[in-house]
């Protein structure tokens, strides 16, 4: 491999922090970097909105002049302090040639920041993003940015991230370290989620921190130019001008989705998931429905750790819905005929095993853990009542308008037509919606269109046997 080529290699260590080996080679230059009093430092953990914040600040520094902000790629307009890689200038070299006032980007944990930034009393803006979205974004970044070691599978990368063995180390220590510095008057601590929710409010915070006043039309121009949609197609912001030897956009775009709640699903046996709120229904019992409602009533953290919401659905409708799901889901073995599939379902030989054991297991756990146990049939009968239960469980109060919005947005009709919930974005070689739609009917009692009288009687007999001794009851019609 030539000296100007980039290949995947293991990370090194810098003062106990996992770090790129090429960056370690350039560390003496970074450590000795001389900040200027009017430098503004943009600090983040990787994949936390760094480029977004950088583009906002460059627009502010140039009074909302879009053409000036297209003068060069973002990594040249806002140099990356610790960057050192083949084929491109180092961050320090770029900064030394940049006239004041400079915008300086870094992912360094606070304890590794060059001393000159404090000595010169530089202003700092730190932006944090929730770790679940960070780990997903970082996983795809590892895939396309060849300076990283191979990330492996998502499950493997999740373990690496949770153990703080990714580049720049522990997310937890990084955000806490900078948070503890927030009392210093020249540090503004922002949150990615706040920026997504109300960018105008957050830009105003930045302007106030910088002591700047700009006309409303300039703020509007900044907000439009720095929207995800605009930045994604802007070559000066989307990193497409970065050499492909460093970033391979054919593997994953640098600007991928840019929204909160793109978290991993912990569905495989043995997978570790440290969610604040777990939604854990058995398959085909309204999990997509419940997740949408919970997302609309809670932010990325819950008021109490390890809360859990379980949704149970009557076994006959589950069997029918699962049969159609197995028909269209190419990850599953072919279900055969309905008669054959029903035998497999009753014997517990479907993915995730016995419905009876599943619903009973969580029912019995509810006395030991903070589990809200819901029923699909109750949600269909009175969705407003059940949404209110969810909100109360999460310690939230929903206004009447918010309750109405959640109820409408999560109706079967709305979700069936919503590309972000109906799974139509999943490739057809995985989910063939030409065979059966993922969101099929969403009703209670469809089992009557599939079960014969004899099958229903046999099923009822098995149900009585399997559910004996429990006070858990399901309705098969509303």
Secondary structure, DSSP 4 states (H G I P E B T S, - for coil): --TT-------EEETTEEE-HHHHHTHHHHHT----TT-EEEEE-TTSSHHHHHHHHHHHHTTT-TTGGGSS-HHHHS-BTT---TTS--HHHHHHHSPSSPEEEE---GGGS-HHHHHTT-EEEEEE--HHHHHHHHHHHHHHBTTSPP--SHHHHHHHHHTT-STT--HHHHHHHHHTTTTSTTEEEEEHHHHHH-HHHHHHHHHHHHT----HHHHHHHHHHTSHHHHHT-TTTSSTTS-TTTB-TTTS-SS----S--PPP--STT-----SEEE-PPTTSSHHHHHHHHHHH--SS-SSTTEEEEEE--HHHHHHHHHHHHHHBTTSPP--SHHHHHHHHHTT-STT--HHHHHHHHHHHTTTS-EEEEEHHHHHH-HHHHHHHHHHHTT----HHHHHHHHHHTSHHHHHT-TTTS-TTS-TTTB-TTTS-SS----S-GGGGT--HHHHHHHHHHHHHHTTT------S--
